Amino acid sequence: MAVARRSVDVLVVGAGPAGSACASHLARAGLEVLVLEKAQFPRDKVCGDGLTPRAVGELIRLGIVPSALGWARNRGLRIHVGRRHYAMPWPDLIDQPGFGLTVKRRVFDQFLAGHAVGQGAEIDFGANVVAPLWHGSRVSGVQLRDGRRFQAPVVVAADGNASRLAVAAGRNRLSTRLLGVAVRSYINRGNANADWLESWLELWDGPAGHSHLLPGYAWSFPLPDGQANVGLGLPDADRYRGVDLRSLLRTWLANPLTARQLLGIQSDQLSISQSGANAQAQRSGDSAMAPLLIEPIRGAALPMGFNRRPAYAAGLMLVGDAVGAINPFNGEGISYAMESGRMAAESIISAHGRGLVGRRADRILDAYNQQLRREWGGYFWLGTHFQRLIEHPTLMRLAAHWALPIAPVRQLTHRLLAHLIDYPGHDGYDRLLNLLIRLAPKA
């Protein structure tokens, strides 16, 4: 007997930030939206847990009031280079708010999914999509592991960096695009530097100054409960496949200078605070600093700079990690996930008036490809080549030790790496960065 099929306007596979944002915008416009999510929420997700002003701006576009959420608010980014640090407030922009937030992904994703339901979307948790359904050469729905089938004129793949749907449609990862990798855990940090996201630009695979300098960074992002998300990442997983990032994170945390900067305590206090914990560390097989970690170290891949093409074709639209919408400069993905979800929704809403299926509707849906490249193509190209440059240790050290102390260079770099630029620009930084992005080839 044939399995019953249900039809909706749009199927969204995945209820992460991209899928939930897309579903919210679609449902608010009156479309019938079904989100299929394989996990049961709340669930953990490997991430830095930081929302930059770009991501906060997307919350506002969803009709959410950030100040009512109770999440940790931050003023900007604090960068460490050896014993020096530079506090860089988020810029005062017209297009984006002037603050960031931090919240664990298990909280954030559940909130966004609930918001989508509040807008009128339906979410089916525990729905494991195993394959697309086809009508000729067009994706027309999905099949679940339990045998259920759902149909829709448009299917949105928000199913993460491995994207089973994208692969089934022949959209494999482009080997020429960066695939970053990161690991993270949590520590109890109290109120130390709670107003700032923090990053450490020098990652050594051994003693500082006497080992290899790696082209990545470490971070500490303060959370509302006195914990902090701590982690580190590298921009090219293929090139640095031999680097044990979990051991590197433990080594970085065990450095007395790092620990003092993280916890805001003196060297003698540090040795006292660790004296009663070393036995537990030895039992667990971790380094002497391992008791700082209150959760296991977990890792994730970061597909950057559009690593799948096309973003739309033949009924299947890719958003978030599925299309590689991660910033190559800094590995940020949440804001681009939500933005791509919004842009996908806008294309679908426009095409809805023309029936969602047919040549005229497909022309509108296909414009999503051009919109992504127009919005981020030049910027992602610059970010990819920036990462290639800083793979050279000499350039990395020159930039960190000689360029960053110059205030205008620091401000320009901050706004470039965080992608915080008004368009059209209202100051010289904006105008210069917009010119660079406009002249760059499109990724």
BAPA-772114 format. One record per residue (C-alpha): residue number from 1; residue in one letter; chain; x, y negated, z. Coordinates in steps of 0.25 Angstrom, whole numbers. Layout:
<recs>
REC  num  residu  chaine     xx     yy     zz
REC  NUM       A       A      X      Y      Z
...
</recs>
This chain:
<recs>
REC  num  residu  chaine     xx     yy     zz
REC    1       M       A      0      0      0
REC    2       A       A      5    -14     -4
REC    3       V       A     10    -23      8
REC    4       A       A      1    -35      9
REC    5       R       A      7    -48      5
REC    6       R       A      4    -62     10
REC    7       S       A      6    -74      2
REC    8       V       A     10    -88      7
REC    9       D       A     15   -101      1
REC   10       V       A     29   -100      6
REC   11       L       A     37    -88     13
REC   12       V       A     49    -93     22
REC   13       V       A     59    -82     26
REC   14       G       A     66    -86     39
REC   15       A       A     62    -95     50
REC   16       G       A     75   -102     53
REC   17       P       A     76   -117     51
REC   18       A       A     75   -116     36
REC   19       G       A     63   -107     35
REC   20       S       A     56   -114     47
REC   21       A       A     58   -128     42
REC   22       C       A     54   -124     28
REC   23       A       A     41   -117     33
REC   24       S       A     38   -129     42
REC   25       H       A     38   -139     30
REC   26       L       A     30   -130     21
REC   27       A       A     20   -127     31
REC   28       R       A     18   -142     35
REC   29       A       A     15   -144     20
REC   30       G       A      4   -134     21
REC   31       L       A     11   -122     14
REC   32       E       A      8   -108     19
REC   33       V       A     22   -103     24
REC   34       L       A     26    -90     30
REC   35       V       A     40    -89     37
REC   36       L       A     45    -75     38
REC   37       E       A     56    -73     49
REC   38       K       A     63    -60     52
REC   39       A       A     67    -64     67
REC   40       Q       A     58    -66     79
REC   41       F       A     60    -80     85
REC   42       P       A     66    -85     93
REC   43       R       A     79    -79     87
REC   44       D       A     94    -83     88
REC   45       K       A    101    -89     76
REC   46       V       A    116    -91     74
REC   47       C       A    117   -106     73
REC   48       G       A    124   -119     79
REC   49       D       A    110   -123     84
REC   50       G       A    113   -137     80
REC   51       L       A    103   -146     73
REC   52       T       A    110   -158     66
REC   53       P       A    102   -171     63
REC   54       R       A     99   -165     49
REC   55       A       A     92   -153     56
REC   56       V       A     85   -163     66
REC   57       G       A     80   -171     54
REC   58       E       A     74   -158     48
REC   59       L       A     66   -156     62
REC   60       I       A     61   -170     60
REC   61       R       A     56   -167     46
REC   62       L       A     49   -155     51
REC   63       G       A     41   -164     61
REC   64       I       A     49   -160     73
REC   65       V       A     53   -170     84
REC   66       P       A     67   -166     88
REC   67       S       A     67   -173    101
REC   68       A       A     55   -165    106
REC   69       L       A     63   -152    104
REC   70       G       A     72   -152    116
REC   71       W       A     84   -147    109
REC   72       A       A     98   -153    112
REC   73       R       A    101   -166    105
REC   74       N       A    115   -170    100
REC   75       R       A    121   -183     96
REC   76       G       A    131   -178     85
REC   77       L       A    143   -170     83
REC   78       R       A    156   -169     92
REC   79       I       A    168   -164     84
REC   80       H       A    180   -158     91
REC   81       V       A    194   -157     85
REC   82       G       A    204   -152     95
REC   83       R       A    203   -160    108
REC   84       R       A    196   -172    100
REC   85       H       A    181   -174     98
REC   86       Y       A    172   -183     90
REC   87       A       A    158   -186     93
REC   88       M       A    150   -189     81
REC   89       P       A    135   -193     83
REC   90       W       A    125   -189     72
REC   91       P       A    124   -201     62
REC   92       D       A    113   -211     62
REC   93       L       A    106   -207     50
REC   94       I       A     92   -210     43
REC   95       D       A     90   -196     37
REC   96       Q       A     93   -188     50
REC   97       P       A     91   -190     65
REC   98       G       A    103   -194     73
REC   99       F       A    104   -182     82
REC  100       G       A    105   -167     82
REC  101       L       A     99   -155     90
REC  102       T       A    103   -141     95
REC  103       V       A     95   -130     98
REC  104       K       A     97   -115     97
REC  105       R       A     92   -109     84
REC  106       R       A     83    -99     92
REC  107       V       A     75   -111     97
REC  108       F       A     76   -119     84
REC  109       D       A     72   -109     74
REC  110       Q       A     60   -105     83
REC  111       F       A     56   -119     84
REC  112       L       A     56   -122     69
REC  113       A       A     49   -109     66
REC  114       G       A     38   -113     76
REC  115       H       A     37   -127     69
REC  116       A       A     35   -120     56
REC  117       V       A     24   -112     62
REC  118       G       A     18   -125     68
REC  119       Q       A     18   -131     54
REC  120       G       A     10   -120     48
REC  121       A       A     20   -109     44
REC  122       E       A     19    -95     48
REC  123       I       A     31    -87     53
REC  124       D       A     32    -72     53
REC  125       F       A     43    -68     63
REC  126       G       A     49    -54     62
REC  127       A       A     47    -54     47
REC  128       N       A     59    -48     40
REC  129       V       A     59    -52     25
REC  130       V       A     67    -41     17
REC  131       A       A     65    -45      3
REC  132       P       A     58    -55     -7
REC  133       L       A     46    -51    -15
REC  134       W       A     47    -55    -30
REC  135       H       A     37    -59    -40
REC  136       G       A     45    -57    -53
REC  137       S       A     58    -65    -51
REC  138       R       A     52    -74    -40
REC  139       V       A     52    -72    -25
REC  140       S       A     37    -71    -21
REC  141       G       A     38    -66     -6
REC  142       V       A     45    -57      4
REC  143       Q       A     44    -44     10
REC  144       L       A     46    -41     25
REC  145       R       A     53    -29     31
REC  146       D       A     39    -24     36
REC  147       G       A     34    -24     22
REC  148       R       A     26    -37     22
REC  149       R       A     26    -46     10
REC  150       F       A     24    -60      9
REC  151       Q       A     23    -69     -4
REC  152       A       A     25    -83     -7
REC  153       P       A     28    -92    -19
REC  154       V       A     40    -97    -12
REC  155       V       A     49    -89     -2
REC  156       V       A     59    -97      7
REC  157       A       A     71    -89     11
REC  158       A       A     76    -95     25
REC  159       D       A     82    -82     29
REC  160       G       A     96    -86     32
REC  161       N       A    110    -85     26
REC  162       A       A    108    -70     22
REC  163       S       A     94    -73     15
REC  164       R       A     89    -60     11
REC  165       L       A     79    -67      2
REC  166       A       A     89    -75     -5
REC  167       V       A     98    -63     -8
REC  168       A       A     86    -55    -13
REC  169       A       A     84    -66    -23
REC  170       G       A     98    -65    -28
REC  171       R       A    103    -78    -20
REC  172       N       A    116    -73    -14
REC  173       R       A    126    -81     -6
REC  174       L       A    135    -89    -15
REC  175       S       A    149    -85    -11
REC  176       T       A    154    -99    -15
REC  177       R       A    147   -105     -3
REC  178       L       A    152   -106     11
REC  179       L       A    147    -96     21
REC  180       G       A    150   -101     34
REC  181       V       A    150    -93     47
REC  182       A       A    148    -97     62
REC  183       V       A    146    -91     75
REC  184       R       A    140    -97     88
REC  185       S       A    136    -94    102
REC  186       Y       A    132   -102    114
REC  187       I       A    138   -108    127
REC  188       N       A    133   -115    139
REC  189       R       A    139   -129    138
REC  190       G       A    130   -138    147
REC  191       N       A    129   -152    143
REC  192       A       A    144   -153    137
REC  193       N       A    143   -163    125
REC  194       A       A    128   -159    123
REC  195       D       A    125   -171    114
REC  196       W       A    134   -166    103
REC  197       L       A    136   -155     93
REC  198       E       A    151   -151     94
REC  199       S       A    160   -145     84
REC  200       W       A    175   -141     84
REC  201       L       A    182   -143     71
REC  202       E       A    194   -135     73
REC  203       L       A    192   -119     73
REC  204       W       A    205   -112     75
REC  205       D       A    206    -97     74
REC  206       G       A    216    -97     86
REC  207       P       A    223   -107     94
REC  208       A       A    220   -121     90
REC  209       G       A    231   -127     81
REC  210       H       A    238   -113     80
REC  211       S       A    228   -105     71
REC  212       H       A    219   -106     59
REC  213       L       A    210   -118     59
REC  214       L       A    196   -113     53
REC  215       P       A    187   -122     45
REC  216       G       A    175   -122     54
REC  217       Y       A    170   -128     67
REC  218       A       A    165   -124     81
REC  219       W       A    153   -130     87
REC  220       S       A    145   -132    100
REC  221       F       A    131   -137     99
REC  222       P       A    124   -140    113
REC  223       L       A    110   -134    115
REC  224       P       A     99   -139    124
REC  225       D       A    101   -129    135
REC  226       G       A    116   -132    138
REC  227       Q       A    121   -121    129
REC  228       A       A    129   -124    116
REC  229       N       A    130   -117    103
REC  230       V       A    145   -114    100
REC  231       G       A    150   -109     87
REC  232       L       A    159   -110     76
REC  233       G       A    159   -108     61
REC  234       L       A    167   -107     48
REC  235       P       A    163   -111     34
REC  236       D       A    167    -99     26
REC  237       A       A    164    -85     32
REC  238       D       A    170    -78     20
REC  239       R       A    184    -85     21
REC  240       Y       A    184    -84     36
REC  241       R       A    179    -70     37
REC  242       G       A    190    -65     46
REC  243       V       A    187    -76     57
REC  244       D       A    180    -70     69
REC  245       L       A    171    -82     73
REC  246       R       A    166    -76     86
REC  247       S       A    180    -75     91
REC  248       L       A    183    -89     86
REC  249       L       A    171    -94     93
REC  250       R       A    176    -88    106
REC  251       T       A    190    -93    104
REC  252       W       A    185   -107    102
REC  253       L       A    177   -107    114
REC  254       A       A    188   -101    122
REC  255       N       A    197   -113    119
REC  256       P       A    198   -122    131
REC  257       L       A    197   -135    123
REC  258       T       A    184   -130    116
REC  259       A       A    178   -125    130
REC  260       R       A    181   -139    136
REC  261       Q       A    175   -146    124
REC  262       L       A    163   -137    124
REC  263       L       A    160   -137    139
REC  264       G       A    166   -151    144
REC  265       I       A    174   -145    155
REC  266       Q       A    189   -145    158
REC  267       S       A    199   -134    156
REC  268       D       A    200   -130    171
REC  269       Q       A    185   -130    172
REC  270       L       A    185   -121    159
REC  271       S       A    194   -111    165
REC  272       I       A    186   -110    178
REC  273       S       A    173   -109    171
REC  274       Q       A    178    -97    163
REC  275       S       A    185    -89    174
REC  276       G       A    173    -81    178
REC  277       A       A    169    -78    164
REC  278       N       A    181    -71    158
REC  279       A       A    177    -57    163
REC  280       Q       A    164    -58    156
REC  281       A       A    171    -62    143
REC  282       Q       A    180    -50    144
REC  283       R       A    169    -41    146
REC  284       S       A    162    -46    134
REC  285       G       A    175    -46    125
REC  286       D       A    174    -61    123
REC  287       S       A    185    -71    125
REC  288       A       A    186    -78    138
REC  289       M       A    177    -89    134
REC  290       A       A    166    -80    130
REC  291       P       A    157    -83    142
REC  292       L       A    154    -97    136
REC  293       L       A    146    -89    125
REC  294       I       A    132    -86    130
REC  295       E       A    128    -79    118
REC  296       P       A    135    -70    108
REC  297       I       A    142    -76     96
REC  298       R       A    134    -75     83
REC  299       G       A    138    -79     69
REC  300       A       A    131    -83     56
REC  301       A       A    134    -86     42
REC  302       L       A    132   -100     36
REC  303       P       A    129   -101     22
REC  304       M       A    133   -115     17
REC  305       G       A    131   -124      6
REC  306       F       A    120   -117     -2
REC  307       N       A    125   -103     -3
REC  308       R       A    113    -97    -11
REC  309       R       A    106   -102    -24
REC  310       P       A     96   -106    -28
REC  311       A       A     89   -111    -16
REC  312       Y       A     76   -109    -24
REC  313       A       A     72    -99    -35
REC  314       A       A     61    -90    -39
REC  315       G       A     52    -92    -26
REC  316       L       A     63    -91    -16
REC  317       M       A     69   -103     -8
REC  318       L       A     81   -103      1
REC  319       V       A     83   -112     13
REC  320       G       A     93   -113     24
REC  321       D       A    104   -103     26
REC  322       A       A     97    -95     14
REC  323       V       A    102   -105      4
REC  324       G       A    115   -109     12
REC  325       A       A    110   -122     17
REC  326       I       A    121   -124     27
REC  327       N       A    130   -136     28
REC  328       P       A    144   -132     24
REC  329       F       A    150   -143     32
REC  330       N       A    146   -139     46
REC  331       G       A    137   -126     44
REC  332       E       A    124   -133     48
REC  333       G       A    112   -125     43
REC  334       I       A    100   -129     51
REC  335       S       A     97   -143     45
REC  336       Y       A     99   -137     31
REC  337       A       A     90   -125     34
REC  338       M       A     79   -135     38
REC  339       E       A     82   -144     27
REC  340       S       A     82   -133     16
REC  341       G       A     69   -128     22
REC  342       R       A     62   -142     21
REC  343       M       A     67   -144      6
REC  344       A       A     62   -130      3
REC  345       A       A     49   -133      9
REC  346       E       A     48   -146      1
REC  347       S       A     50   -139    -12
REC  348       I       A     40   -128     -9
REC  349       I       A     30   -139     -5
REC  350       S       A     32   -146    -18
REC  351       A       A     31   -134    -26
REC  352       H       A     18   -129    -18
REC  353       G       A     10   -139    -26
REC  354       R       A     14   -132    -38
REC  355       G       A     10   -118    -33
REC  356       L       A     24   -114    -28
REC  357       V       A     25   -104    -40
REC  358       G       A     28   -108    -55
REC  359       R       A     37   -116    -63
REC  360       R       A     33   -130    -57
REC  361       A       A     34   -125    -43
REC  362       D       A     47   -118    -45
REC  363       R       A     53   -131    -50
REC  364       I       A     50   -138    -37
REC  365       L       A     55   -126    -29
REC  366       D       A     68   -126    -37
REC  367       A       A     70   -140    -34
REC  368       Y       A     74   -135    -20
REC  369       N       A     87   -130    -26
REC  370       Q       A     91   -144    -31
REC  371       Q       A     86   -151    -18
REC  372       L       A     96   -143     -9
REC  373       R       A    107   -146    -19
REC  374       R       A    104   -160    -19
REC  375       E       A    102   -162     -4
REC  376       W       A    114   -153      0
REC  377       G       A    122   -149    -12
REC  378       G       A    133   -159    -12
REC  379       Y       A    134   -159      3
REC  380       F       A    136   -144      4
REC  381       W       A    146   -144     -7
REC  382       L       A    154   -154      1
REC  383       G       A    153   -146     13
REC  384       T       A    157   -133      6
REC  385       H       A    170   -140      1
REC  386       F       A    172   -147     15
REC  387       Q       A    173   -133     21
REC  388       R       A    183   -128     10
REC  389       L       A    192   -140     14
REC  390       I       A    192   -138     29
REC  391       E       A    196   -123     27
REC  392       H       A    210   -130     26
REC  393       P       A    215   -131     40
REC  394       T       A    224   -144     37
REC  395       L       A    212   -151     31
REC  396       M       A    203   -147     43
REC  397       R       A    213   -152     53
REC  398       L       A    216   -165     46
REC  399       A       A    201   -168     45
REC  400       A       A    198   -164     60
REC  401       H       A    210   -172     66
REC  402       W       A    213   -183     57
REC  403       A       A    199   -187     50
REC  404       L       A    189   -185     61
REC  405       P       A    195   -195     70
REC  406       I       A    192   -206     60
REC  407       A       A    178   -210     64
REC  408       P       A    172   -213     50
REC  409       V       A    178   -200     44
REC  410       R       A    172   -193     56
REC  411       Q       A    158   -199     54
REC  412       L       A    158   -196     39
REC  413       T       A    162   -181     42
REC  414       H       A    152   -180     53
REC  415       R       A    141   -185     43
REC  416       L       A    146   -176     32
REC  417       L       A    147   -163     39
REC  418       A       A    134   -165     46
REC  419       H       A    127   -169     33
REC  420       L       A    121   -182     40
REC  421       I       A    120   -192     29
REC  422       D       A    109   -201     25
REC  423       Y       A    105   -202     11
REC  424       P       A    106   -213      5
REC  425       G       A    117   -217     15
REC  426       H       A    115   -228     25
REC  427       D       A    130   -229     28
REC  428       G       A    144   -226     22
REC  429       Y       A    145   -212     27
REC  430       D       A    132   -209     21
REC  431       R       A    135   -215      7
REC  432       L       A    149   -208      7
REC  433       L       A    143   -194     10
REC  434       N       A    131   -195      1
REC  435       L       A    141   -199    -10
REC  436       L       A    150   -187     -7
REC  437       I       A    138   -178     -7
REC  438       R       A    132   -183    -20
REC  439       L       A    145   -182    -27
REC  440       A       A    148   -167    -22
REC  441       P       A    143   -156    -31
REC  442       K       A    131   -149    -26
REC  443       A       A    133   -136    -19
</recs>
